[in-house]
Amino acid sequence: MSGGYFEYNQWRVEELAEDIDRVITRSNKFIDNPPDKDDYQHCYVYTPETLTKFAEARDMLMRAAKMAQRVDWLLSGDDSEETFHKRWKEVLG
């Protein structure tokens, strides 16, 4: 077995975090090198304050995905409660 209790939806949460990270990267690129006026409407350009909030959201989503993965493996019978607690500590601190 390898999980499946949540139908692997924890990976969708991780994908959201990765999408937010791409927006952050793209916006930082355009802050340092502004796009041409014609291309501006197709770009993400946010203030550093907003990007900080995006980074917080990204980090929380990644943590949530990891938490869901650990619970998924326990509920699916892949981990015992002992292993669940051990891996939780290893992965999430």
Distance bins in CASP14 RR format, pairs under 12 A and 6 or more apart:
PFRMAT RR
TARGET T0000
AUTHOR 0000-0000-0000
RMODE 2
METHOD distances of the structure
MODEL  1
1 72 0 0 0 0 0 1 0 0 0 0 0
1 73 0 0 0 0 1 0 0 0 0 0 0
1 74 0 0 0 0 0 1 0 0 0 0 0
1 75 0 0 0 0 0 1 0 0 0 0 0
1 76 1 0 1 0 0 0 0 0 0 0 0
1 77 1 0 0 1 0 0 0 0 0 0 0
1 78 1 0 1 0 0 0 0 0 0 0 0
1 79 0 0 0 0 1 0 0 0 0 0 0
2 8 0 0 0 0 1 0 0 0 0 0 0
2 11 0 0 0 0 0 1 0 0 0 0 0
2 69 0 0 0 0 0 1 0 0 0 0 0
2 72 0 0 0 0 1 0 0 0 0 0 0
2 73 1 0 0 1 0 0 0 0 0 0 0
2 76 1 0 0 1 0 0 0 0 0 0 0
2 77 0 0 0 0 0 1 0 0 0 0 0
2 78 1 0 0 1 0 0 0 0 0 0 0
2 79 0 0 0 0 0 1 0 0 0 0 0
3 9 0 0 0 0 0 1 0 0 0 0 0
3 10 0 0 0 0 1 0 0 0 0 0 0
3 11 0 0 0 0 0 1 0 0 0 0 0
3 68 0 0 0 0 0 1 0 0 0 0 0
3 69 0 0 0 0 1 0 0 0 0 0 0
3 70 0 0 0 0 0 1 0 0 0 0 0
3 71 0 0 0 0 1 0 0 0 0 0 0
3 72 1 0 1 0 0 0 0 0 0 0 0
3 73 1 0 1 0 0 0 0 0 0 0 0
3 74 0 0 0 0 1 0 0 0 0 0 0
3 75 1 0 0 1 0 0 0 0 0 0 0
3 76 1 1 0 0 0 0 0 0 0 0 0
3 77 1 0 0 1 0 0 0 0 0 0 0
3 78 1 0 1 0 0 0 0 0 0 0 0
3 79 0 0 0 0 1 0 0 0 0 0 0
4 10 0 0 0 0 1 0 0 0 0 0 0
4 11 0 0 0 0 0 1 0 0 0 0 0
4 68 0 0 0 0 0 1 0 0 0 0 0
4 69 0 0 0 0 1 0 0 0 0 0 0
4 71 0 0 0 0 0 1 0 0 0 0 0
4 72 1 0 1 0 0 0 0 0 0 0 0
4 73 0 0 0 0 1 0 0 0 0 0 0
4 74 0 0 0 0 0 1 0 0 0 0 0
4 75 0 0 0 0 1 0 0 0 0 0 0
4 76 1 0 1 0 0 0 0 0 0 0 0
4 77 0 0 0 0 1 0 0 0 0 0 0
4 78 0 0 0 0 1 0 0 0 0 0 0
5 68 0 0 0 0 1 0 0 0 0 0 0
5 69 0 0 0 0 0 1 0 0 0 0 0
5 70 0 0 0 0 0 1 0 0 0 0 0
5 71 1 0 0 1 0 0 0 0 0 0 0
5 72 1 0 1 0 0 0 0 0 0 0 0
5 73 0 0 0 0 1 0 0 0 0 0 0
5 74 0 0 0 0 1 0 0 0 0 0 0
5 75 1 0 1 0 0 0 0 0 0 0 0
5 76 1 0 1 0 0 0 0 0 0 0 0
5 77 0 0 0 0 1 0 0 0 0 0 0
5 78 0 0 0 0 1 0 0 0 0 0 0
5 79 0 0 0 0 0 1 0 0 0 0 0
6 12 0 0 0 0 1 0 0 0 0 0 0
6 13 0 0 0 0 1 0 0 0 0 0 0
6 64 0 0 0 0 0 1 0 0 0 0 0
6 65 0 0 0 0 0 1 0 0 0 0 0
6 67 0 0 0 0 0 1 0 0 0 0 0
6 68 1 0 0 1 0 0 0 0 0 0 0
6 69 0 0 0 0 1 0 0 0 0 0 0
6 70 0 0 0 0 0 1 0 0 0 0 0
6 71 1 0 0 1 0 0 0 0 0 0 0
6 72 1 0 1 0 0 0 0 0 0 0 0
6 73 0 0 0 0 0 1 0 0 0 0 0
6 74 0 0 0 0 0 1 0 0 0 0 0
6 75 1 0 0 1 0 0 0 0 0 0 0
6 76 0 0 0 0 1 0 0 0 0 0 0
7 68 0 0 0 0 0 1 0 0 0 0 0
7 72 0 0 0 0 1 0 0 0 0 0 0
7 75 0 0 0 0 0 1 0 0 0 0 0
7 76 0 0 0 0 0 1 0 0 0 0 0
8 14 0 0 0 0 0 1 0 0 0 0 0
8 15 0 0 0 0 0 1 0 0 0 0 0
8 65 0 0 0 0 0 1 0 0 0 0 0
8 68 0 0 0 0 1 0 0 0 0 0 0
8 69 0 0 0 0 1 0 0 0 0 0 0
8 72 0 0 0 0 1 0 0 0 0 0 0
8 73 0 0 0 0 0 1 0 0 0 0 0
8 76 0 0 0 0 0 1 0 0 0 0 0
9 15 0 0 0 0 0 1 0 0 0 0 0
9 16 0 0 0 0 0 1 0 0 0 0 0
9 64 0 0 0 0 0 1 0 0 0 0 0
9 65 0 0 0 0 1 0 0 0 0 0 0
9 68 1 0 0 1 0 0 0 0 0 0 0
9 69 0 0 0 0 0 1 0 0 0 0 0
9 71 0 0 0 0 0 1 0 0 0 0 0
9 72 0 0 0 0 1 0 0 0 0 0 0
10 16 0 0 0 0 0 1 0 0 0 0 0
10 17 0 0 0 0 0 1 0 0 0 0 0
10 61 0 0 0 0 0 1 0 0 0 0 0
10 62 0 0 0 0 0 1 0 0 0 0 0
10 63 0 0 0 0 0 1 0 0 0 0 0
10 64 0 0 0 0 1 0 0 0 0 0 0
10 65 1 0 1 0 0 0 0 0 0 0 0
10 66 0 0 0 0 1 0 0 0 0 0 0
10 67 0 0 0 0 1 0 0 0 0 0 0
10 68 1 1 0 0 0 0 0 0 0 0 0
10 69 1 0 1 0 0 0 0 0 0 0 0
10 70 0 0 0 0 1 0 0 0 0 0 0
10 71 0 0 0 0 1 0 0 0 0 0 0
10 72 1 0 0 1 0 0 0 0 0 0 0
10 73 0 0 0 0 0 1 0 0 0 0 0
10 75 0 0 0 0 0 1 0 0 0 0 0
10 76 0 0 0 0 0 1 0 0 0 0 0
11 17 0 0 0 0 0 1 0 0 0 0 0
11 18 0 0 0 0 0 1 0 0 0 0 0
11 61 0 0 0 0 0 1 0 0 0 0 0
11 62 0 0 0 0 0 1 0 0 0 0 0
11 64 0 0 0 0 0 1 0 0 0 0 0
11 65 1 0 0 1 0 0 0 0 0 0 0
11 66 0 0 0 0 0 1 0 0 0 0 0
11 68 0 0 0 0 1 0 0 0 0 0 0
11 69 0 0 0 0 1 0 0 0 0 0 0
11 72 0 0 0 0 0 1 0 0 0 0 0
12 18 0 0 0 0 0 1 0 0 0 0 0
12 19 0 0 0 0 0 1 0 0 0 0 0
12 61 0 0 0 0 1 0 0 0 0 0 0
12 64 0 0 0 0 0 1 0 0 0 0 0
12 65 0 0 0 0 1 0 0 0 0 0 0
12 68 0 0 0 0 1 0 0 0 0 0 0
12 69 0 0 0 0 0 1 0 0 0 0 0
13 19 0 0 0 0 0 1 0 0 0 0 0
13 20 0 0 0 0 0 1 0 0 0 0 0
13 57 0 0 0 0 0 1 0 0 0 0 0
13 58 0 0 0 0 0 1 0 0 0 0 0
13 60 0 0 0 0 1 0 0 0 0 0 0
13 61 1 0 1 0 0 0 0 0 0 0 0
13 62 0 0 0 0 1 0 0 0 0 0 0
13 63 0 0 0 0 1 0 0 0 0 0 0
13 64 1 0 1 0 0 0 0 0 0 0 0
13 65 1 0 1 0 0 0 0 0 0 0 0
13 66 0 0 0 0 1 0 0 0 0 0 0
13 67 0 0 0 0 1 0 0 0 0 0 0
13 68 1 0 0 1 0 0 0 0 0 0 0
13 69 0 0 0 0 1 0 0 0 0 0 0
13 72 0 0 0 0 0 1 0 0 0 0 0
14 20 0 0 0 0 0 1 0 0 0 0 0
14 21 0 0 0 0 0 1 0 0 0 0 0
14 58 0 0 0 0 0 1 0 0 0 0 0
14 59 0 0 0 0 0 1 0 0 0 0 0
14 60 0 0 0 0 0 1 0 0 0 0 0
14 61 1 0 0 1 0 0 0 0 0 0 0
14 62 1 0 0 1 0 0 0 0 0 0 0
14 63 0 0 0 0 0 1 0 0 0 0 0
14 64 0 0 0 0 1 0 0 0 0 0 0
14 65 1 0 1 0 0 0 0 0 0 0 0
14 66 0 0 0 0 1 0 0 0 0 0 0
14 67 0 0 0 0 0 1 0 0 0 0 0
14 68 0 0 0 0 1 0 0 0 0 0 0
14 69 0 0 0 0 1 0 0 0 0 0 0
15 21 0 0 0 0 0 1 0 0 0 0 0
15 22 0 0 0 0 0 1 0 0 0 0 0
15 58 0 0 0 0 0 1 0 0 0 0 0
15 61 0 0 0 0 1 0 0 0 0 0 0
15 62 0 0 0 0 0 1 0 0 0 0 0
15 65 0 0 0 0 1 0 0 0 0 0 0
16 22 0 0 0 0 0 1 0 0 0 0 0
16 23 0 0 0 0 0 1 0 0 0 0 0
16 54 0 0 0 0 0 1 0 0 0 0 0
16 57 0 0 0 0 1 0 0 0 0 0 0
16 58 0 0 0 0 1 0 0 0 0 0 0
16 59 0 0 0 0 0 1 0 0 0 0 0
16 60 0 0 0 0 0 1 0 0 0 0 0
16 61 1 0 1 0 0 0 0 0 0 0 0
16 62 0 0 0 0 1 0 0 0 0 0 0
16 64 0 0 0 0 1 0 0 0 0 0 0
16 65 0 0 0 0 1 0 0 0 0 0 0
17 23 0 0 0 0 0 1 0 0 0 0 0
17 24 0 0 0 0 0 1 0 0 0 0 0
17 54 0 0 0 0 0 1 0 0 0 0 0
17 55 0 0 0 0 0 1 0 0 0 0 0
17 56 0 0 0 0 0 1 0 0 0 0 0
17 57 1 0 0 1 0 0 0 0 0 0 0
17 58 1 0 1 0 0 0 0 0 0 0 0
17 59 1 0 0 1 0 0 0 0 0 0 0
17 60 0 0 0 0 1 0 0 0 0 0 0
17 61 1 1 0 0 0 0 0 0 0 0 0
17 62 1 0 1 0 0 0 0 0 0 0 0
17 63 0 0 0 0 1 0 0 0 0 0 0
17 64 0 0 0 0 1 0 0 0 0 0 0
17 65 1 0 0 1 0 0 0 0 0 0 0
17 66 0 0 0 0 0 1 0 0 0 0 0
18 24 0 0 0 0 0 1 0 0 0 0 0
18 25 0 0 0 0 0 1 0 0 0 0 0
18 57 0 0 0 0 0 1 0 0 0 0 0
18 58 0 0 0 0 1 0 0 0 0 0 0
18 61 0 0 0 0 1 0 0 0 0 0 0
18 62 0 0 0 0 1 0 0 0 0 0 0
18 65 0 0 0 0 1 0 0 0 0 0 0
19 25 0 0 0 0 0 1 0 0 0 0 0
19 26 0 0 0 0 0 1 0 0 0 0 0
19 44 0 0 0 0 0 1 0 0 0 0 0
19 54 0 0 0 0 0 1 0 0 0 0 0
19 57 0 0 0 0 0 1 0 0 0 0 0
19 58 0 0 0 0 1 0 0 0 0 0 0
19 61 0 0 0 0 1 0 0 0 0 0 0
19 62 0 0 0 0 0 1 0 0 0 0 0
20 26 0 0 0 0 0 1 0 0 0 0 0
20 27 0 0 0 0 0 1 0 0 0 0 0
20 44 0 0 0 0 0 1 0 0 0 0 0
20 46 0 0 0 0 0 1 0 0 0 0 0
20 50 0 0 0 0 0 1 0 0 0 0 0
20 51 0 0 0 0 1 0 0 0 0 0 0
20 53 0 0 0 0 1 0 0 0 0 0 0
20 54 1 0 1 0 0 0 0 0 0 0 0
20 55 0 0 0 0 1 0 0 0 0 0 0
20 56 0 0 0 0 1 0 0 0 0 0 0
20 57 1 0 1 0 0 0 0 0 0 0 0
20 58 1 0 1 0 0 0 0 0 0 0 0
20 59 0 0 0 0 1 0 0 0 0 0 0
20 60 0 0 0 0 0 1 0 0 0 0 0
20 61 1 0 0 1 0 0 0 0 0 0 0
20 62 0 0 0 0 1 0 0 0 0 0 0
21 27 0 0 0 0 0 1 0 0 0 0 0
21 28 0 0 0 0 0 1 0 0 0 0 0
21 44 0 0 0 0 0 1 0 0 0 0 0
21 51 0 0 0 0 0 1 0 0 0 0 0
21 54 0 0 0 0 1 0 0 0 0 0 0
21 55 0 0 0 0 1 0 0 0 0 0 0
21 57 0 0 0 0 1 0 0 0 0 0 0
21 58 1 0 1 0 0 0 0 0 0 0 0
21 59 0 0 0 0 1 0 0 0 0 0 0
21 61 0 0 0 0 1 0 0 0 0 0 0
21 62 0 0 0 0 1 0 0 0 0 0 0
22 28 0 0 0 0 0 1 0 0 0 0 0
22 29 0 0 0 0 0 1 0 0 0 0 0
22 44 0 0 0 0 1 0 0 0 0 0 0
22 54 0 0 0 0 0 1 0 0 0 0 0
22 58 0 0 0 0 1 0 0 0 0 0 0
23 29 0 0 0 0 0 1 0 0 0 0 0
23 30 0 0 0 0 0 1 0 0 0 0 0
23 43 0 0 0 0 0 1 0 0 0 0 0
23 44 1 0 1 0 0 0 0 0 0 0 0
23 45 0 0 0 0 0 1 0 0 0 0 0
23 46 1 0 0 1 0 0 0 0 0 0 0
23 50 0 0 0 0 0 1 0 0 0 0 0
23 51 0 0 0 0 1 0 0 0 0 0 0
23 53 0 0 0 0 0 1 0 0 0 0 0
23 54 1 0 0 1 0 0 0 0 0 0 0
23 55 0 0 0 0 0 1 0 0 0 0 0
23 57 0 0 0 0 0 1 0 0 0 0 0
23 58 0 0 0 0 1 0 0 0 0 0 0
24 30 0 0 0 0 0 1 0 0 0 0 0
24 31 0 0 0 0 0 1 0 0 0 0 0
24 44 0 0 0 0 1 0 0 0 0 0 0
24 45 0 0 0 0 0 1 0 0 0 0 0
24 46 0 0 0 0 1 0 0 0 0 0 0
24 47 0 0 0 0 0 1 0 0 0 0 0
24 48 0 0 0 0 0 1 0 0 0 0 0
24 50 0 0 0 0 1 0 0 0 0 0 0
24 51 1 0 1 0 0 0 0 0 0 0 0
24 52 0 0 0 0 1 0 0 0 0 0 0
24 53 0 0 0 0 0 1 0 0 0 0 0
24 54 1 0 1 0 0 0 0 0 0 0 0
24 55 1 0 0 1 0 0 0 0 0 0 0
24 56 0 0 0 0 0 1 0 0 0 0 0
24 57 0 0 0 0 1 0 0 0 0 0 0
24 58 1 0 0 1 0 0 0 0 0 0 0
24 59 0 0 0 0 0 1 0 0 0 0 0
25 31 0 0 0 0 0 1 0 0 0 0 0
25 32 0 0 0 0 0 1 0 0 0 0 0
25 44 0 0 0 0 1 0 0 0 0 0 0
25 46 0 0 0 0 0 1 0 0 0 0 0
25 51 0 0 0 0 1 0 0 0 0 0 0
25 54 0 0 0 0 0 1 0 0 0 0 0
25 55 0 0 0 0 0 1 0 0 0 0 0
25 58 0 0 0 0 0 1 0 0 0 0 0
26 32 0 0 0 0 0 1 0 0 0 0 0
26 33 0 0 0 0 0 1 0 0 0 0 0
26 35 0 0 0 0 0 1 0 0 0 0 0
26 39 0 0 0 0 0 1 0 0 0 0 0
26 42 0 0 0 0 0 1 0 0 0 0 0
26 43 1 0 0 1 0 0 0 0 0 0 0
26 44 1 0 1 0 0 0 0 0 0 0 0
26 45 0 0 0 0 1 0 0 0 0 0 0
26 46 0 0 0 0 1 0 0 0 0 0 0
26 51 0 0 0 0 0 1 0 0 0 0 0
26 54 0 0 0 0 0 1 0 0 0 0 0
27 33 0 0 0 0 0 1 0 0 0 0 0
27 34 0 0 0 0 0 1 0 0 0 0 0
27 35 0 0 0 0 0 1 0 0 0 0 0
27 43 1 0 0 1 0 0 0 0 0 0 0
27 44 1 0 1 0 0 0 0 0 0 0 0
27 45 1 0 1 0 0 0 0 0 0 0 0
27 46 1 0 1 0 0 0 0 0 0 0 0
27 47 0 0 0 0 1 0 0 0 0 0 0
27 48 0 0 0 0 1 0 0 0 0 0 0
27 49 0 0 0 0 0 1 0 0 0 0 0
27 50 0 0 0 0 1 0 0 0 0 0 0
27 51 1 0 1 0 0 0 0 0 0 0 0
27 52 0 0 0 0 0 1 0 0 0 0 0
27 54 0 0 0 0 1 0 0 0 0 0 0
27 55 0 0 0 0 0 1 0 0 0 0 0
28 34 0 0 0 0 0 1 0 0 0 0 0
28 43 0 0 0 0 0 1 0 0 0 0 0
28 44 0 0 0 0 1 0 0 0 0 0 0
28 45 0 0 0 0 1 0 0 0 0 0 0
28 46 0 0 0 0 1 0 0 0 0 0 0
28 47 0 0 0 0 0 1 0 0 0 0 0
28 48 0 0 0 0 1 0 0 0 0 0 0
28 50 0 0 0 0 0 1 0 0 0 0 0
28 51 1 0 0 1 0 0 0 0 0 0 0
28 52 0 0 0 0 0 1 0 0 0 0 0
28 54 0 0 0 0 0 1 0 0 0 0 0
28 55 0 0 0 0 0 1 0 0 0 0 0
29 35 0 0 0 0 1 0 0 0 0 0 0
29 43 0 0 0 0 1 0 0 0 0 0 0
29 44 0 0 0 0 1 0 0 0 0 0 0
29 45 0 0 0 0 1 0 0 0 0 0 0
29 46 0 0 0 0 0 1 0 0 0 0 0
29 51 0 0 0 0 0 1 0 0 0 0 0
30 36 0 0 0 0 0 1 0 0 0 0 0
30 39 0 0 0 0 1 0 0 0 0 0 0
30 40 0 0 0 0 1 0 0 0 0 0 0
30 41 0 0 0 0 0 1 0 0 0 0 0
30 42 0 0 0 0 0 1 0 0 0 0 0
30 43 1 0 1 0 0 0 0 0 0 0 0
30 44 1 0 0 1 0 0 0 0 0 0 0
30 45 1 0 1 0 0 0 0 0 0 0 0
30 46 0 0 0 0 1 0 0 0 0 0 0
30 47 0 0 0 0 0 1 0 0 0 0 0
30 51 0 0 0 0 0 1 0 0 0 0 0
31 43 0 0 0 0 0 1 0 0 0 0 0
31 44 0 0 0 0 0 1 0 0 0 0 0
31 45 1 0 0 1 0 0 0 0 0 0 0
31 46 0 0 0 0 1 0 0 0 0 0 0
31 47 0 0 0 0 1 0 0 0 0 0 0
31 48 1 0 0 1 0 0 0 0 0 0 0
31 50 0 0 0 0 0 1 0 0 0 0 0
31 51 0 0 0 0 1 0 0 0 0 0 0
32 45 0 0 0 0 0 1 0 0 0 0 0
32 48 0 0 0 0 0 1 0 0 0 0 0
33 39 0 0 0 0 0 1 0 0 0 0 0
33 43 0 0 0 0 0 1 0 0 0 0 0
33 45 0 0 0 0 0 1 0 0 0 0 0
34 40 1 0 0 1 0 0 0 0 0 0 0
34 43 0 0 0 0 1 0 0 0 0 0 0
34 45 1 0 0 1 0 0 0 0 0 0 0
35 41 0 0 0 0 1 0 0 0 0 0 0
35 42 1 0 0 1 0 0 0 0 0 0 0
35 43 1 0 1 0 0 0 0 0 0 0 0
35 44 0 0 0 0 0 1 0 0 0 0 0
35 45 1 0 0 1 0 0 0 0 0 0 0
36 42 0 0 0 0 0 1 0 0 0 0 0
36 43 0 0 0 0 1 0 0 0 0 0 0
37 43 0 0 0 0 0 1 0 0 0 0 0
39 45 0 0 0 0 0 1 0 0 0 0 0
44 50 0 0 0 0 1 0 0 0 0 0 0
44 51 0 0 0 0 1 0 0 0 0 0 0
44 54 0 0 0 0 1 0 0 0 0 0 0
45 51 0 0 0 0 1 0 0 0 0 0 0
46 52 0 0 0 0 1 0 0 0 0 0 0
46 53 0 0 0 0 1 0 0 0 0 0 0
46 54 1 0 0 1 0 0 0 0 0 0 0
46 55 0 0 0 0 0 1 0 0 0 0 0
47 53 0 0 0 0 1 0 0 0 0 0 0
47 54 0 0 0 0 0 1 0 0 0 0 0
48 54 0 0 0 0 0 1 0 0 0 0 0
48 55 0 0 0 0 0 1 0 0 0 0 0
49 55 0 0 0 0 0 1 0 0 0 0 0
49 56 0 0 0 0 0 1 0 0 0 0 0
50 56 0 0 0 0 0 1 0 0 0 0 0
50 57 0 0 0 0 0 1 0 0 0 0 0
51 57 0 0 0 0 0 1 0 0 0 0 0
51 58 0 0 0 0 0 1 0 0 0 0 0
52 58 0 0 0 0 0 1 0 0 0 0 0
52 59 0 0 0 0 0 1 0 0 0 0 0
53 59 0 0 0 0 0 1 0 0 0 0 0
53 60 0 0 0 0 0 1 0 0 0 0 0
54 60 0 0 0 0 0 1 0 0 0 0 0
54 61 0 0 0 0 0 1 0 0 0 0 0
55 61 0 0 0 0 0 1 0 0 0 0 0
55 62 0 0 0 0 0 1 0 0 0 0 0
56 62 0 0 0 0 0 1 0 0 0 0 0
56 63 0 0 0 0 0 1 0 0 0 0 0
57 63 0 0 0 0 0 1 0 0 0 0 0
57 64 0 0 0 0 0 1 0 0 0 0 0
58 64 0 0 0 0 0 1 0 0 0 0 0
58 65 0 0 0 0 0 1 0 0 0 0 0
59 65 0 0 0 0 0 1 0 0 0 0 0
59 66 0 0 0 0 0 1 0 0 0 0 0
60 66 0 0 0 0 0 1 0 0 0 0 0
60 67 0 0 0 0 0 1 0 0 0 0 0
61 67 0 0 0 0 0 1 0 0 0 0 0
61 68 0 0 0 0 0 1 0 0 0 0 0
62 68 0 0 0 0 0 1 0 0 0 0 0
62 69 0 0 0 0 0 1 0 0 0 0 0
62 91 0 0 0 0 0 1 0 0 0 0 0
62 92 0 0 0 0 0 1 0 0 0 0 0
63 69 0 0 0 0 0 1 0 0 0 0 0
63 70 0 0 0 0 0 1 0 0 0 0 0
63 88 0 0 0 0 0 1 0 0 0 0 0
63 91 0 0 0 0 1 0 0 0 0 0 0
63 92 1 0 0 1 0 0 0 0 0 0 0
63 93 0 0 0 0 0 1 0 0 0 0 0
64 70 0 0 0 0 0 1 0 0 0 0 0
64 71 0 0 0 0 0 1 0 0 0 0 0
64 92 0 0 0 0 0 1 0 0 0 0 0
65 71 0 0 0 0 0 1 0 0 0 0 0
65 72 0 0 0 0 0 1 0 0 0 0 0
65 91 0 0 0 0 0 1 0 0 0 0 0
65 92 0 0 0 0 0 1 0 0 0 0 0
66 72 0 0 0 0 0 1 0 0 0 0 0
66 73 0 0 0 0 0 1 0 0 0 0 0
66 87 0 0 0 0 1 0 0 0 0 0 0
66 88 0 0 0 0 1 0 0 0 0 0 0
66 89 0 0 0 0 0 1 0 0 0 0 0
66 90 0 0 0 0 0 1 0 0 0 0 0
66 91 1 0 1 0 0 0 0 0 0 0 0
66 92 1 0 1 0 0 0 0 0 0 0 0
66 93 0 0 0 0 0 1 0 0 0 0 0
67 73 0 0 0 0 0 1 0 0 0 0 0
67 74 0 0 0 0 0 1 0 0 0 0 0
67 84 0 0 0 0 0 1 0 0 0 0 0
67 87 0 0 0 0 0 1 0 0 0 0 0
67 88 1 0 0 1 0 0 0 0 0 0 0
67 91 0 0 0 0 1 0 0 0 0 0 0
67 92 1 0 0 1 0 0 0 0 0 0 0
67 93 0 0 0 0 0 1 0 0 0 0 0
68 74 0 0 0 0 0 1 0 0 0 0 0
68 75 0 0 0 0 0 1 0 0 0 0 0
68 76 0 0 0 0 0 1 0 0 0 0 0
68 88 0 0 0 0 0 1 0 0 0 0 0
68 91 0 0 0 0 0 1 0 0 0 0 0
68 92 0 0 0 0 0 1 0 0 0 0 0
69 75 0 0 0 0 0 1 0 0 0 0 0
69 76 0 0 0 0 0 1 0 0 0 0 0
69 78 0 0 0 0 0 1 0 0 0 0 0
69 79 0 0 0 0 0 1 0 0 0 0 0
69 84 0 0 0 0 0 1 0 0 0 0 0
69 87 0 0 0 0 1 0 0 0 0 0 0
69 88 0 0 0 0 0 1 0 0 0 0 0
69 91 1 0 0 1 0 0 0 0 0 0 0
69 92 0 0 0 0 0 1 0 0 0 0 0
70 76 0 0 0 0 0 1 0 0 0 0 0
70 78 0 0 0 0 0 1 0 0 0 0 0
70 79 1 0 0 1 0 0 0 0 0 0 0
70 81 0 0 0 0 0 1 0 0 0 0 0
70 83 0 0 0 0 1 0 0 0 0 0 0
70 84 1 0 0 1 0 0 0 0 0 0 0
70 85 0 0 0 0 1 0 0 0 0 0 0
70 86 0 0 0 0 0 1 0 0 0 0 0
70 87 1 0 1 0 0 0 0 0 0 0 0
70 88 1 0 1 0 0 0 0 0 0 0 0
70 89 0 0 0 0 1 0 0 0 0 0 0
70 90 0 0 0 0 1 0 0 0 0 0 0
70 91 1 0 0 1 0 0 0 0 0 0 0
70 92 1 0 0 1 0 0 0 0 0 0 0
70 93 0 0 0 0 0 1 0 0 0 0 0
71 77 0 0 0 0 0 1 0 0 0 0 0
71 78 0 0 0 0 0 1 0 0 0 0 0
71 79 0 0 0 0 1 0 0 0 0 0 0
71 81 0 0 0 0 0 1 0 0 0 0 0
71 84 1 0 0 1 0 0 0 0 0 0 0
71 85 0 0 0 0 0 1 0 0 0 0 0
71 87 0 0 0 0 0 1 0 0 0 0 0
71 88 0 0 0 0 1 0 0 0 0 0 0
71 91 0 0 0 0 0 1 0 0 0 0 0
71 92 0 0 0 0 0 1 0 0 0 0 0
72 78 0 0 0 0 1 0 0 0 0 0 0
72 79 0 0 0 0 1 0 0 0 0 0 0
72 84 0 0 0 0 0 1 0 0 0 0 0
72 87 0 0 0 0 0 1 0 0 0 0 0
73 79 1 0 1 0 0 0 0 0 0 0 0
73 80 0 0 0 0 1 0 0 0 0 0 0
73 81 0 0 0 0 0 1 0 0 0 0 0
73 83 0 0 0 0 1 0 0 0 0 0 0
73 84 1 0 0 1 0 0 0 0 0 0 0
73 86 0 0 0 0 0 1 0 0 0 0 0
73 87 1 0 0 1 0 0 0 0 0 0 0
73 88 0 0 0 0 0 1 0 0 0 0 0
73 91 0 0 0 0 0 1 0 0 0 0 0
74 80 1 0 0 1 0 0 0 0 0 0 0
74 81 1 0 0 1 0 0 0 0 0 0 0
74 82 0 0 0 0 0 1 0 0 0 0 0
74 83 0 0 0 0 1 0 0 0 0 0 0
74 84 1 0 1 0 0 0 0 0 0 0 0
74 85 0 0 0 0 1 0 0 0 0 0 0
74 86 0 0 0 0 0 1 0 0 0 0 0
74 87 0 0 0 0 1 0 0 0 0 0 0
74 88 0 0 0 0 1 0 0 0 0 0 0
75 81 0 0 0 0 0 1 0 0 0 0 0
75 84 0 0 0 0 1 0 0 0 0 0 0
76 84 0 0 0 0 0 1 0 0 0 0 0
77 83 0 0 0 0 1 0 0 0 0 0 0
77 84 0 0 0 0 1 0 0 0 0 0 0
78 84 0 0 0 0 1 0 0 0 0 0 0
78 87 0 0 0 0 0 1 0 0 0 0 0
79 85 0 0 0 0 1 0 0 0 0 0 0
79 86 0 0 0 0 1 0 0 0 0 0 0
79 87 1 0 0 1 0 0 0 0 0 0 0
79 88 0 0 0 0 1 0 0 0 0 0 0
79 90 0 0 0 0 0 1 0 0 0 0 0
79 91 0 0 0 0 0 1 0 0 0 0 0
80 86 0 0 0 0 1 0 0 0 0 0 0
80 87 0 0 0 0 0 1 0 0 0 0 0
81 87 0 0 0 0 0 1 0 0 0 0 0
81 88 0 0 0 0 0 1 0 0 0 0 0
82 88 0 0 0 0 0 1 0 0 0 0 0
82 89 0 0 0 0 0 1 0 0 0 0 0
83 89 0 0 0 0 0 1 0 0 0 0 0
83 90 0 0 0 0 0 1 0 0 0 0 0
83 91 0 0 0 0 0 1 0 0 0 0 0
84 90 0 0 0 0 0 1 0 0 0 0 0
84 91 0 0 0 0 0 1 0 0 0 0 0
84 92 0 0 0 0 0 1 0 0 0 0 0
85 91 0 0 0 0 0 1 0 0 0 0 0
85 92 0 0 0 0 0 1 0 0 0 0 0
85 93 0 0 0 0 0 1 0 0 0 0 0
86 92 0 0 0 0 0 1 0 0 0 0 0
86 93 0 0 0 0 0 1 0 0 0 0 0
87 93 0 0 0 0 0 1 0 0 0 0 0
END
